Each structure stands twice: as C-alpha cells, then as structure tokens.
Amino acid sequence: MAPTDTIPSGPDLAGGIPLADIPRGGTLAGHVDGAPVLLARFDDGVHAVGGTCSHYGGPLADGLVLDGEVHCPWHHACFSLRTGAALRAPAFAPLARWDVDIIDDTVFVRAPDTAPSPPAPTSPRRRRGHPGRIAIIGGGAAGFAAAERLRGLGFAGALSMLSADEAPPCDRPNLSKDYLAGTAPEDWIPLQAADFYDAHGIDLRLGCEVRAIDTASRHLLAADGARIAYDALLIATGAEPRLLTLPGFDRPNVFTLRSLADARAIVAACAHATSVALVGAGFIGLEAAGALRSRGLEVHVVAREAVPMARALGPDVGGFLLDLHRARGIVFHTDATVKDFDGRVVTLEDGTGIPADVVVVGVGVSPRTELVSGTGIAVRDGILVDACLRTAVPGILAAGDVARYPHGDGDLRIEHWVHAERQGQVAAANLLGDPEPFADVPFFWTHHQGVALRCSGVLQGWDRIRIDGEPSRRDFTARYYRGGRLVAAASVGRDLENLRLEAALAGERTFAFP
C-alpha cells in the first residue's frame, strides 16, 4: 500500500463497496493499492478504468461524464469508461482496465485486467476499401495523430510520414512552457519513443522536405530526389512563424519559436544572457516570457496593443494575464512597435531602447501552403477543405494549422494544438473511405506564472463578454457572445464548468449553471 499521504481520494475498492453507491450512468472514484481507479455503472454492468489521464495525469474523477465517456478536466482528452480507450486527443494511450467482481451486491476491484484490449471496430467494407499506400506530409500534431489513428482503425497498408523537422514529432505546447523554463527534461518532449514508429509500421522520414505533389501520377517529390508513391495523401504542413523584415532582425541572436530545434537554440543563447526581449504578446510570446523570467533573465515584452490578448480575450482577462506577468518582474512596452535591433538594443518607434542579449519574435504564423501551388487545390489563407477535410483534388486531405474548414456560415482556420490533433484523427477515418465530418469545438490551454487558463470555442468576432467570478482571485469564467449566442468560454479554476461549456457549444448537452 502506498504511503497515506499519497493515497487517492475515495474508498479502497479492493475491500468492496455497495453496488448502490455507484450512481447509474455515473462514476465513483476510489483506489486499489494506491492507484486511482474510476468505477462506472451502466446498463451492461460495472466497469473500472484508471483514474488519471494518460496525457498529463489529470484527475478524471474531476472530469465530465457524458454518454459512457469521461473528459479530462485539464486538457479535455476523452476516454471510454467501458474499455479505457483514448477516444480523442490530446491523449493517445488508453487507460488501464481493472477486473470487477460483484458478490451479493458488493463490488470488488482487486487486480488489473490483463486481457488484450478489444480491437478497434473496422467493418469488412472499410477493410476492403482501404488505400494501399497513405502518405502524410508533416510531422506535427495533425500528422502524428492521423498516423496513430490509422493504425488504430486497422489500416495495414504502407504508411509514410514525411517531416521536414530533424526531430521526431514532439509535444510542442511544452516548448514555450516547462522546456523553455528548464523544468522539463528532453525525454518529456517526444510524443512517442523512437521505436513506436517501427513497431507500428510507420515509415517516419525526418529532414524530408517535400518539394512537389504530382497529382496525376500520385507521387511526392522530396528535396533529396526521392519519389514517394501514394494512393491517399494528407497534407499537414502546419504553419511557420512570420519574420520581421526590419533592420537588424536577421541577426544570429534573433529567434522564433516553433520547433524543438528553435527551443534548443533559445535555451543555448540564454545560457550566457542577462536580458531578453519578446516582440509580440500572443499566447506563445507571453508563455515564453514567463518561462525565460523563471531562468532569472531580465525580460521585456513589446506589444502593439494597450492590453496584450485583449483582442481575443477582452480587456479584463487580458489585463489579468498582464498583471500576472508584471507581478513577476516582466517589463511591458504596450502600444509600441519596434524600429530596429543593433544586436544589443531593440529600439522602439518612440526612441525607447530595450537591452536585449537575445530577441524572440512572436508576431504570428502563416499557413504553409506553397506546396500545393499548381495542383488544383484551392487556397485562401490556408488550404480549403470540406467538412470531411477533403481538398478539391480526390484522395488528398488537409488537417491542422494549414486547413481552412467549414464552420457556421463561413469557414475557419484554427492554430490550436489539440484542434490539429483531433483534425488528424478525423482525417484518418476519412482517408479510409468512411465520411466523417469534423465538428469539434476548438480548445486550448495556456499557462502563465503558474496559472492555467482553459479556452473552449472560437475567440473571434464576439461582441459581448460576461464574467462570473473574480479574475483577481484566480477563479472565474468569461463567456463570449456574438449576437446573443455563446461562442466561447475562458476559465481559471473552473475546469468542470469549462468542460460543460465545451459540451454545450458542441450541442451535446444543455447544462444548468449556478
């Protein structure tokens, strides 16, 4: 038995609990030998799965239970309460399953279920209709999620993932948080160990830049001259950071942050620095500022706005984030634009000089669409796709930051990590021939000075905000409306409420909120 101070909450399920204590259609949290376990009771019986999310260890007992599934309160991963299967990103590994015995209306959970997990349902029609060869261009969130889900759906053909990065698919959200702060070791960063790709028959080619798509012969041409054949193709090239063309911003101590290589370069440059300037105050810029401040650096942030993130979150929530960072000694230059950089000082348009041994530029990203020029694939600030993520060229799909998909009365391109992963998972099903529309509610999380902000919905075009709670107390939910209709929510300290709002935005449930 684990030490008392580490035992999870709830009853010891090995000692047995009354069946009546488990609500029908609901869950009860407990533990076995110190491991958290979640019991679920449905018409087909009682099931037991691990009680912590396989993504970052979120407590599933605090999550939302809907239709036989549990949603993690931290990052909104979704699992089956019957099988433990990871259904939606950002989790990919299943939950552990536990044997359940019911004796005289008493439920006992004593040992892990060691039986093989049930295979993913794959219809005979789908197996017969599989393409022989699938290629994925891109090694980011969408590309990885698609490859993983393709194997999970039973695809047994040739599967290639062609990544221009030198590193395997990594946990990109961590790069601007713990990794940049120095509190996350390198082995936290890969999404999977190197042997995962061989074990799953995924031909991962790193440093492989695809130069052209020959849609007539269904071949890809790589920069090294290699030709890769495909029957179905997923374009998941993502987006690239915008650069500043102002004088001095091409110097070697100026960086952008997108890849693991970028993060490593910033960490190395900061090892002998005393001051750093962040140009741009978006989510990544603010996270990076906080991470670098934790290294003891003098940190300055240049923001074009009076209140960073006000355009997306509104002045109150944006001001809350601003206050968090200012309280830790980060210096903000608001309503400001940069003029030039001489290698040691960033000069603003008003003449202010900011000392900077290192400069990190975070002024947004642009979708990588150059590859599809001349292919017949439509582009408008992203690759245009239909509801099933299909482009105008048969057999070619797009997902992730590069894809612009139908939403409401128009279309939308979202630059969120979880959203890209979920698009990749849906694209996998569509690559196998079963039309599945993508309709997930956008979700992302961001960390600032130890405070987690969770956001569900589309933070664009809102015309009214209602805030419940007190941002200063780190306990609030901001609801965003357009034309009287809820379109998004951002919360701190109210994780379950954010999950319920995500479900409401998806049209899955209507909840009564206090």
Beta strands, then each sheet from edge to edge (+ up, - down):
strand 1: 17-18
strand 2: 27-32
strand 3: 35-42
strand 4: 45-50
strand 5: 64-66
strand 6: 69-71
strand 7: 78-80
strand 8: 86-88
strand 9: 97-103
strand 10: 106-112
strand 11: 133-137
strand 12: 158-162
strand 13: 202-205
strand 14: 210-214
strand 15: 219-222
strand 16: 227-229
strand 17: 232-235
strand 18: 239-241
strand 19: 254-255
strand 20: 275-279
strand 21: 298-302
strand 22: 331-333
strand 23: 338-341
strand 24: 345-348
strand 25: 353-355
strand 26: 358-361
strand 27: 365-367
strand 28: 383-384
strand 29: 396-398
strand 30: 403-407
strand 31: 410-412
strand 32: 443-448
strand 33: 451-457
strand 34: 464-470
strand 35: 475-482
strand 36: 485-492
sheet 1: 1+ 10- 9+ 4- 3+ 2-
sheet 2: 5+ 6- 7+ 8-
sheet 3: 13+ 12+ 11+ 17+ 29+
sheet 4: 14+ 15- 16+
sheet 5: 18+ 27-
sheet 6: 19+ 26+ 20+ 21+ 22+
sheet 7: 23+ 24- 25+
sheet 8: 28+ 30+ 31-
sheet 9: 32+ 33- 36+ 35- 34+
end
